[in-house]
């Protein structure tokens, strides 16, 4: 269980960092720029992983 908590905490940290990066890219290059879109797709992947983890273990915290 501790390992899963650690994995979830890392995933949440990665989501927060990638979200900040995507917002910075969007402000600098625009929302339709390929760098912003690619970052957004990476964020989608992480959010999907988070959703899967939470569904498997309902006791996990949500973001």
PDB file of N, CA, C and O in Angstrom:
ATOM      1  N   UNK A   1       0.815  -1.192   0.000  1.00  0.00           N
ATOM      2  CA  UNK A   1       0.000   0.000   0.000  1.00  0.00           C
ATOM      3  C   UNK A   1       0.865   1.265   0.000  1.00  0.00           C
ATOM      4  O   UNK A   1       0.534   2.242  -0.671  1.00  0.00           O
ATOM      5  N   UNK A   2       1.969   1.248   0.749  1.00  0.00           N
ATOM      6  CA  UNK A   2       2.848   2.406   0.798  1.00  0.00           C
ATOM      7  C   UNK A   2       3.421   2.703  -0.581  1.00  0.00           C
ATOM      8  O   UNK A   2       3.548   3.863  -0.972  1.00  0.00           O
ATOM      9  N   UNK A   3       3.770   1.637  -1.320  1.00  0.00           N
ATOM     10  CA  UNK A   3       4.319   1.824  -2.660  1.00  0.00           C
ATOM     11  C   UNK A   3       3.276   2.469  -3.577  1.00  0.00           C
ATOM     12  O   UNK A   3       3.613   3.329  -4.391  1.00  0.00           O
ATOM     13  N   UNK A   4       2.024   2.060  -3.448  1.00  0.00           N
ATOM     14  CA  UNK A   4       0.972   2.663  -4.268  1.00  0.00           C
ATOM     15  C   UNK A   4       0.751   4.121  -3.887  1.00  0.00           C
ATOM     16  O   UNK A   4       0.532   4.965  -4.756  1.00  0.00           O
ATOM     17  N   UNK A   5       0.807   4.421  -2.587  1.00  0.00           N
ATOM     18  CA  UNK A   5       0.670   5.813  -2.157  1.00  0.00           C
ATOM     19  C   UNK A   5       1.793   6.659  -2.732  1.00  0.00           C
ATOM     20  O   UNK A   5       1.568   7.776  -3.196  1.00  0.00           O
ATOM     21  N   UNK A   6       2.999   6.121  -2.698  1.00  0.00           N
ATOM     22  CA  UNK A   6       4.153   6.831  -3.233  1.00  0.00           C
ATOM     23  C   UNK A   6       4.000   7.062  -4.733  1.00  0.00           C
ATOM     24  O   UNK A   6       4.297   8.146  -5.235  1.00  0.00           O
ATOM     25  N   UNK A   7       3.541   6.051  -5.433  1.00  0.00           N
ATOM     26  CA  UNK A   7       3.337   6.170  -6.882  1.00  0.00           C
ATOM     27  C   UNK A   7       2.269   7.222  -7.186  1.00  0.00           C
ATOM     28  O   UNK A   7       2.405   8.002  -8.128  1.00  0.00           O
ATOM     29  N   UNK A   8       1.219   7.235  -6.389  1.00  0.00           N
ATOM     30  CA  UNK A   8       0.156   8.217  -6.604  1.00  0.00           C
ATOM     31  C   UNK A   8       0.659   9.624  -6.308  1.00  0.00           C
ATOM     32  O   UNK A   8       0.353  10.561  -7.046  1.00  0.00           O
ATOM     33  N   UNK A   9       1.422   9.776  -5.243  1.00  0.00           N
ATOM     34  CA  UNK A   9       1.967  11.099  -4.912  1.00  0.00           C
ATOM     35  C   UNK A   9       2.874  11.608  -6.027  1.00  0.00           C
ATOM     36  O   UNK A   9       2.818  12.785  -6.384  1.00  0.00           O
ATOM     37  N   UNK A  10       3.706  10.733  -6.576  1.00  0.00           N
ATOM     38  CA  UNK A  10       4.582  11.126  -7.679  1.00  0.00           C
ATOM     39  C   UNK A  10       3.746  11.515  -8.894  1.00  0.00           C
ATOM     40  O   UNK A  10       4.041  12.505  -9.563  1.00  0.00           O
ATOM     41  N   UNK A  11       2.718  10.746  -9.175  1.00  0.00           N
ATOM     42  CA  UNK A  11       1.850  11.034 -10.314  1.00  0.00           C
ATOM     43  C   UNK A  11       1.175  12.394 -10.148  1.00  0.00           C
ATOM     44  O   UNK A  11       1.098  13.167 -11.103  1.00  0.00           O
ATOM     45  N   UNK A  12       0.695  12.686  -8.964  1.00  0.00           N
ATOM     46  CA  UNK A  12       0.045  13.978  -8.706  1.00  0.00           C
ATOM     47  C   UNK A  12       1.050  15.113  -8.875  1.00  0.00           C
ATOM     48  O   UNK A  12       0.725  16.152  -9.451  1.00  0.00           O
ATOM     49  N   UNK A  13       2.266  14.917  -8.377  1.00  0.00           N
ATOM     50  CA  UNK A  13       3.317  15.927  -8.542  1.00  0.00           C
ATOM     51  C   UNK A  13       3.611  16.151 -10.020  1.00  0.00           C
ATOM     52  O   UNK A  13       3.742  17.290 -10.467  1.00  0.00           O
ATOM     53  N   UNK A  14       3.714  15.059 -10.777  1.00  0.00           N
ATOM     54  CA  UNK A  14       3.972  15.165 -12.214  1.00  0.00           C
ATOM     55  C   UNK A  14       2.836  15.900 -12.925  1.00  0.00           C
ATOM     56  O   UNK A  14       3.082  16.693 -13.834  1.00  0.00           O
ATOM     57  N   UNK A  15       1.604  15.641 -12.516  1.00  0.00           N
ATOM     58  CA  UNK A  15       0.442  16.307 -13.115  1.00  0.00           C
ATOM     59  C   UNK A  15       0.506  17.810 -12.863  1.00  0.00           C
ATOM     60  O   UNK A  15       0.285  18.606 -13.775  1.00  0.00           O
ATOM     61  N   UNK A  16       0.804  18.190 -11.639  1.00  0.00           N
ATOM     62  CA  UNK A  16       0.879  19.611 -11.291  1.00  0.00           C
ATOM     63  C   UNK A  16       1.977  20.306 -12.081  1.00  0.00           C
ATOM     64  O   UNK A  16       1.769  21.396 -12.612  1.00  0.00           O
ATOM     65  N   UNK A  17       3.142  19.679 -12.159  1.00  0.00           N
ATOM     66  CA  UNK A  17       4.262  20.276 -12.887  1.00  0.00           C
ATOM     67  C   UNK A  17       3.959  20.398 -14.379  1.00  0.00           C
ATOM     68  O   UNK A  17       4.264  21.419 -14.995  1.00  0.00           O
ATOM     69  N   UNK A  18       3.361  19.357 -14.960  1.00  0.00           N
ATOM     70  CA  UNK A  18       3.052  19.390 -16.386  1.00  0.00           C
ATOM     71  C   UNK A  18       1.958  20.411 -16.688  1.00  0.00           C
ATOM     72  O   UNK A  18       1.976  21.058 -17.736  1.00  0.00           O
ATOM     73  N   UNK A  19       1.011  20.552 -15.768  1.00  0.00           N
ATOM     74  CA  UNK A  19      -0.031  21.559 -15.947  1.00  0.00           C
ATOM     75  C   UNK A  19       0.571  22.961 -15.974  1.00  0.00           C
ATOM     76  O   UNK A  19       0.198  23.791 -16.803  1.00  0.00           O
ATOM     77  N   UNK A  20       1.506  23.217 -15.060  1.00  0.00           N
ATOM     78  CA  UNK A  20       2.172  24.521 -15.034  1.00  0.00           C
ATOM     79  C   UNK A  20       2.966  24.756 -16.323  1.00  0.00           C
ATOM     80  O   UNK A  20       2.958  25.855 -16.878  1.00  0.00           O
ATOM     81  N   UNK A  21       3.648  23.713 -16.785  1.00  0.00           N
ATOM     82  CA  UNK A  21       4.409  23.826 -18.033  1.00  0.00           C
ATOM     83  C   UNK A  21       3.483  24.117 -19.206  1.00  0.00           C
ATOM     84  O   UNK A  21       3.789  24.962 -20.047  1.00  0.00           O
ATOM     85  N   UNK A  22       2.347  23.415 -19.262  1.00  0.00           N
ATOM     86  CA  UNK A  22       1.410  23.622 -20.354  1.00  0.00           C
ATOM     87  C   UNK A  22       0.856  25.038 -20.343  1.00  0.00           C
ATOM     88  O   UNK A  22       0.700  25.652 -21.398  1.00  0.00           O
ATOM     89  N   UNK A  23       0.558  25.560 -19.161  1.00  0.00           N
ATOM     90  CA  UNK A  23       0.040  26.921 -19.068  1.00  0.00           C
ATOM     91  C   UNK A  23       1.092  27.929 -19.538  1.00  0.00           C
ATOM     92  O   UNK A  23       0.767  28.891 -20.234  1.00  0.00           O
ATOM     93  N   UNK A  24       2.344  27.707 -19.159  1.00  0.00           N
ATOM     94  CA  UNK A  24       3.421  28.601 -19.591  1.00  0.00           C
ATOM     95  C   UNK A  24       3.606  28.538 -21.106  1.00  0.00           C
ATOM     96  O   UNK A  24       3.785  29.568 -21.755  1.00  0.00           O
ATOM     97  N   UNK A  25       3.563  27.338 -21.662  1.00  0.00           N
ATOM     98  CA  UNK A  25       3.693  27.185 -23.110  1.00  0.00           C
ATOM     99  C   UNK A  25       2.538  27.877 -23.822  1.00  0.00           C
ATOM    100  O   UNK A  25       2.738  28.560 -24.826  1.00  0.00           O
ATOM    101  N   UNK A  26       1.339  27.699 -23.303  1.00  0.00           N
ATOM    102  CA  UNK A  26       0.168  28.318 -23.906  1.00  0.00           C
ATOM    103  C   UNK A  26       0.253  29.833 -23.905  1.00  0.00           C
ATOM    104  O   UNK A  26      -0.133  30.487 -24.874  1.00  0.00           O
ATOM    105  N   UNK A  27       0.758  30.385 -22.817  1.00  0.00           N
ATOM    106  CA  UNK A  27       0.885  31.845 -22.735  1.00  0.00           C
ATOM    107  C   UNK A  27       2.000  32.350 -23.644  1.00  0.00           C
ATOM    108  O   UNK A  27       1.892  33.431 -24.224  1.00  0.00           O
ATOM    109  N   UNK A  28       3.064  31.572 -23.768  1.00  0.00           N
ATOM    110  CA  UNK A  28       4.196  32.026 -24.580  1.00  0.00           C
ATOM    111  C   UNK A  28       3.970  31.809 -26.071  1.00  0.00           C
ATOM    112  O   UNK A  28       4.273  32.686 -26.880  1.00  0.00           O
ATOM    113  N   UNK A  29       3.437  30.638 -26.439  1.00  0.00           N
ATOM    114  CA  UNK A  29       3.348  30.274 -27.855  1.00  0.00           C
ATOM    115  C   UNK A  29       1.921  30.211 -28.394  1.00  0.00           C
ATOM    116  O   UNK A  29       1.726  30.162 -29.609  1.00  0.00           O
ATOM    117  N   UNK A  30       0.936  30.212 -27.526  1.00  0.00           N
ATOM    118  CA  UNK A  30      -0.457  30.100 -27.958  1.00  0.00           C
ATOM    119  C   UNK A  30      -0.988  28.697 -27.739  1.00  0.00           C
ATOM    120  O   UNK A  30      -0.231  27.729 -27.652  1.00  0.00           O
ATOM    121  N   UNK A  31      -2.288  28.611 -27.654  1.00  0.00           N
ATOM    122  CA  UNK A  31      -2.918  27.332 -27.337  1.00  0.00           C
ATOM    123  C   UNK A  31      -2.864  26.323 -28.478  1.00  0.00           C
ATOM    124  O   UNK A  31      -2.948  25.119 -28.238  1.00  0.00           O
ATOM    125  N   UNK A  32      -2.726  26.788 -29.703  1.00  0.00           N
ATOM    126  CA  UNK A  32      -2.701  25.882 -30.852  1.00  0.00           C
ATOM    127  C   UNK A  32      -1.297  25.483 -31.277  1.00  0.00           C
ATOM    128  O   UNK A  32      -1.133  24.707 -32.219  1.00  0.00           O
ATOM    129  N   UNK A  33      -0.288  26.001 -30.599  1.00  0.00           N
ATOM    130  CA  UNK A  33       1.091  25.653 -30.926  1.00  0.00           C
ATOM    131  C   UNK A  33       1.331  24.174 -30.626  1.00  0.00           C
ATOM    132  O   UNK A  33       0.801  23.639 -29.652  1.00  0.00           O
ATOM    133  N   UNK A  34       2.131  23.521 -31.466  1.00  0.00           N
ATOM    134  CA  UNK A  34       2.341  22.075 -31.312  1.00  0.00           C
ATOM    135  C   UNK A  34       2.984  21.725 -29.972  1.00  0.00           C
ATOM    136  O   UNK A  34       2.729  20.642 -29.445  1.00  0.00           O
ATOM    137  N   UNK A  35       3.808  22.605 -29.408  1.00  0.00           N
ATOM    138  CA  UNK A  35       4.417  22.341 -28.097  1.00  0.00           C
ATOM    139  C   UNK A  35       3.358  22.325 -26.999  1.00  0.00           C
ATOM    140  O   UNK A  35       3.391  21.483 -26.102  1.00  0.00           O
ATOM    141  N   UNK A  36       2.422  23.261 -27.081  1.00  0.00           N
ATOM    142  CA  UNK A  36       1.342  23.319 -26.095  1.00  0.00           C
ATOM    143  C   UNK A  36       0.430  22.113 -26.240  1.00  0.00           C
ATOM    144  O   UNK A  36       0.043  21.501 -25.245  1.00  0.00           O
ATOM    145  N   UNK A  37       0.087  21.770 -27.469  1.00  0.00           N
ATOM    146  CA  UNK A  37      -0.795  20.631 -27.725  1.00  0.00           C
ATOM    147  C   UNK A  37      -0.146  19.328 -27.263  1.00  0.00           C
ATOM    148  O   UNK A  37      -0.809  18.485 -26.658  1.00  0.00           O
ATOM    149  N   UNK A  38       1.144  19.159 -27.544  1.00  0.00           N
ATOM    150  CA  UNK A  38       1.845  17.945 -27.124  1.00  0.00           C
ATOM    151  C   UNK A  38       1.879  17.841 -25.596  1.00  0.00           C
ATOM    152  O   UNK A  38       1.677  16.764 -25.035  1.00  0.00           O
ATOM    153  N   UNK A  39       2.132  18.953 -24.941  1.00  0.00           N
ATOM    154  CA  UNK A  39       2.146  18.966 -23.483  1.00  0.00           C
ATOM    155  C   UNK A  39       0.751  18.637 -22.940  1.00  0.00           C
ATOM    156  O   UNK A  39       0.622  17.906 -21.958  1.00  0.00           O
ATOM    157  N   UNK A  40      -0.276  19.169 -23.571  1.00  0.00           N
ATOM    158  CA  UNK A  40      -1.653  18.889 -23.175  1.00  0.00           C
ATOM    159  C   UNK A  40      -1.974  17.401 -23.317  1.00  0.00           C
ATOM    160  O   UNK A  40      -2.657  16.829 -22.467  1.00  0.00           O
ATOM    161  N   UNK A  41      -1.489  16.783 -24.376  1.00  0.00           N
ATOM    162  CA  UNK A  41      -1.717  15.347 -24.578  1.00  0.00           C
ATOM    163  C   UNK A  41      -0.993  14.521 -23.515  1.00  0.00           C
ATOM    164  O   UNK A  41      -1.518  13.512 -23.043  1.00  0.00           O
ATOM    165  N   UNK A  42       0.206  14.950 -23.145  1.00  0.00           N
ATOM    166  CA  UNK A  42       0.937  14.265 -22.078  1.00  0.00           C
ATOM    167  C   UNK A  42       0.179  14.399 -20.753  1.00  0.00           C
ATOM    168  O   UNK A  42       0.097  13.449 -19.976  1.00  0.00           O
ATOM    169  N   UNK A  43      -0.364  15.576 -20.513  1.00  0.00           N
ATOM    170  CA  UNK A  43      -1.148  15.796 -19.303  1.00  0.00           C
ATOM    171  C   UNK A  43      -2.394  14.918 -19.308  1.00  0.00           C
ATOM    172  O   UNK A  43      -2.753  14.351 -18.276  1.00  0.00           O
ATOM    173  N   UNK A  44      -3.050  14.800 -20.445  1.00  0.00           N
ATOM    174  CA  UNK A  44      -4.208  13.908 -20.564  1.00  0.00           C
ATOM    175  C   UNK A  44      -3.838  12.477 -20.188  1.00  0.00           C
ATOM    176  O   UNK A  44      -4.586  11.803 -19.480  1.00  0.00           O
ATOM    177  N   UNK A  45      -2.689  12.017 -20.659  1.00  0.00           N
ATOM    178  CA  UNK A  45      -2.236  10.658 -20.342  1.00  0.00           C
ATOM    179  C   UNK A  45      -2.054  10.480 -18.838  1.00  0.00           C
ATOM    180  O   UNK A  45      -2.472   9.471 -18.271  1.00  0.00           O
ATOM    181  N   UNK A  46      -1.429  11.465 -18.199  1.00  0.00           N
ATOM    182  CA  UNK A  46      -1.215  11.368 -16.753  1.00  0.00           C
ATOM    183  C   UNK A  46      -2.548  11.411 -15.998  1.00  0.00           C
ATOM    184  O   UNK A  46      -2.733  10.684 -15.022  1.00  0.00           O
ATOM    185  N   UNK A  47      -3.460  12.249 -16.443  1.00  0.00           N
ATOM    186  CA  UNK A  47      -4.771  12.326 -15.793  1.00  0.00           C
ATOM    187  C   UNK A  47      -5.543  11.013 -15.955  1.00  0.00           C
ATOM    188  O   UNK A  47      -6.255  10.592 -15.042  1.00  0.00           O
ATOM    189  N   UNK A  48      -5.402  10.372 -17.111  1.00  0.00           N
ATOM    190  CA  UNK A  48      -6.037   9.063 -17.317  1.00  0.00           C
ATOM    191  C   UNK A  48      -5.433   8.013 -16.387  1.00  0.00           C
ATOM    192  O   UNK A  48      -6.158   7.192 -15.826  1.00  0.00           O
ATOM    193  N   UNK A  49      -4.109   8.034 -16.221  1.00  0.00           N
ATOM    194  CA  UNK A  49      -3.458   7.107 -15.284  1.00  0.00           C
ATOM    195  C   UNK A  49      -3.955   7.340 -13.866  1.00  0.00           C
ATOM    196  O   UNK A  49      -4.223   6.393 -13.127  1.00  0.00           O
ATOM    197  N   UNK A  50      -4.077   8.610 -13.493  1.00  0.00           N
ATOM    198  CA  UNK A  50      -4.570   8.943 -12.160  1.00  0.00           C
ATOM    199  C   UNK A  50      -5.987   8.400 -11.978  1.00  0.00           C
ATOM    200  O   UNK A  50      -6.294   7.797 -10.950  1.00  0.00           O
ATOM    201  N   UNK A  51      -6.829   8.607 -12.950  1.00  0.00           N
ATOM    202  CA  UNK A  51      -8.208   8.129 -12.876  1.00  0.00           C
ATOM    203  C   UNK A  51      -8.257   6.612 -12.718  1.00  0.00           C
ATOM    204  O   UNK A  51      -9.045   6.092 -11.929  1.00  0.00           O
ATOM    205  N   UNK A  52      -7.418   5.908 -13.466  1.00  0.00           N
ATOM    206  CA  UNK A  52      -7.366   4.445 -13.354  1.00  0.00           C
ATOM    207  C   UNK A  52      -6.930   4.017 -11.957  1.00  0.00           C
ATOM    208  O   UNK A  52      -7.503   3.092 -11.381  1.00  0.00           O
ATOM    209  N   UNK A  53      -5.919   4.688 -11.414  1.00  0.00           N
ATOM    210  CA  UNK A  53      -5.438   4.341 -10.078  1.00  0.00           C
ATOM    211  C   UNK A  53      -6.514   4.570  -9.023  1.00  0.00           C
ATOM    212  O   UNK A  53      -6.693   3.747  -8.126  1.00  0.00           O
ATOM    213  N   UNK A  54      -7.221   5.677  -9.129  1.00  0.00           N
ATOM    214  CA  UNK A  54      -8.248   6.000  -8.144  1.00  0.00           C
ATOM    215  C   UNK A  54      -9.415   5.017  -8.247  1.00  0.00           C
ATOM    216  O   UNK A  54      -9.998   4.642  -7.230  1.00  0.00           O
ATOM    217  N   UNK A  55      -9.755   4.603  -9.451  1.00  0.00           N
ATOM    218  CA  UNK A  55     -10.841   3.640  -9.619  1.00  0.00           C
ATOM    219  C   UNK A  55     -10.472   2.275  -9.040  1.00  0.00           C
ATOM    220  O   UNK A  55     -11.329   1.566  -8.513  1.00  0.00           O
ATOM    221  N   UNK A  56      -9.202   1.914  -9.140  1.00  0.00           N
ATOM    222  CA  UNK A  56      -8.752   0.631  -8.601  1.00  0.00           C
ATOM    223  C   UNK A  56      -8.710   0.649  -7.079  1.00  0.00           C
ATOM    224  O   UNK A  56      -9.007  -0.359  -6.437  1.00  0.00           O
ATOM    225  N   UNK A  57      -8.347   1.781  -6.503  1.00  0.00           N
ATOM    226  CA  UNK A  57      -8.227   1.943  -5.052  1.00  0.00           C
ATOM    227  C   UNK A  57      -9.005   3.177  -4.627  1.00  0.00           C
ATOM    228  O   UNK A  57      -8.431   4.264  -4.568  1.00  0.00           O
ATOM    229  N   UNK A  58     -10.302   3.044  -4.326  1.00  0.00           N
ATOM    230  CA  UNK A  58     -11.125   4.213  -4.008  1.00  0.00           C
ATOM    231  C   UNK A  58     -10.636   5.021  -2.799  1.00  0.00           C
ATOM    232  O   UNK A  58     -11.054   6.164  -2.615  1.00  0.00           O
ATOM    233  N   UNK A  59      -9.771   4.450  -1.988  1.00  0.00           N
ATOM    234  CA  UNK A  59      -9.300   5.191  -0.813  1.00  0.00           C
ATOM    235  C   UNK A  59      -8.265   6.242  -1.175  1.00  0.00           C
ATOM    236  O   UNK A  59      -7.931   7.077  -0.335  1.00  0.00           O
ATOM    237  N   UNK A  60      -7.741   6.231  -2.413  1.00  0.00           N
ATOM    238  CA  UNK A  60      -6.756   7.225  -2.836  1.00  0.00           C
ATOM    239  C   UNK A  60      -7.411   8.602  -2.900  1.00  0.00           C
ATOM    240  O   UNK A  60      -8.601   8.735  -3.186  1.00  0.00           O
ATOM    241  N   UNK A  61      -6.605   9.613  -2.628  1.00  0.00           N
ATOM    242  CA  UNK A  61      -7.125  10.966  -2.718  1.00  0.00           C
ATOM    243  C   UNK A  61      -7.251  11.381  -4.177  1.00  0.00           C
ATOM    244  O   UNK A  61      -6.563  10.851  -5.050  1.00  0.00           O
ATOM    245  N   UNK A  62      -8.118  12.314  -4.420  1.00  0.00           N
ATOM    246  CA  UNK A  62      -8.330  12.787  -5.787  1.00  0.00           C
ATOM    247  C   UNK A  62      -7.757  14.184  -5.927  1.00  0.00           C
ATOM    248  O   UNK A  62      -7.486  14.867  -4.939  1.00  0.00           O
ATOM    249  N   UNK A  63      -7.575  14.599  -7.190  1.00  0.00           N
ATOM    250  CA  UNK A  63      -7.086  15.956  -7.432  1.00  0.00           C
ATOM    251  C   UNK A  63      -8.156  16.771  -8.090  1.00  0.00           C
ATOM    252  O   UNK A  63      -7.944  17.949  -8.379  1.00  0.00           O
TER     253      UNK A  63
END
